[in-house]
Amino acid sequence: MAKGKATAKVKVTQVKSTIDRSEKQKRTMEALGLKKINHTVEHEATPQILGMIEKVNHLVKVENS
């Protein structure tokens, strides 16, 4: 990572279950580090992470931190 570059962070919280969701959505949730309802993780706001969040936005709550 380059020195002096501060990247924004986002907090992602799982608010709905992955039961009866597609395998792709389940794998995306796992890639984000979310396993259970109300589990929260913090990620840097990279284009890859934001893309994953967009794919499962109906299952998560996102906050800037």
Phi, psi and omega in degrees: 000138182290144179290144175081355179268109177265125179254149179290154178240151177231143174259128181242127180238130176283125181244349179226157182285156176265005177296137182065024174256162181293158180298325179297316179293321178297318179292325177295317178298319179295320179295329176282349180090016182260129184235328184226160177297141182071011174279132182241137175229156179242131180230157169287146185276069177273162178302326180294313180294316180297325177294319178295319179298319180298325181290334182237029185297341178280352181250351187230163172242135184241135177229142172282144178228000000 
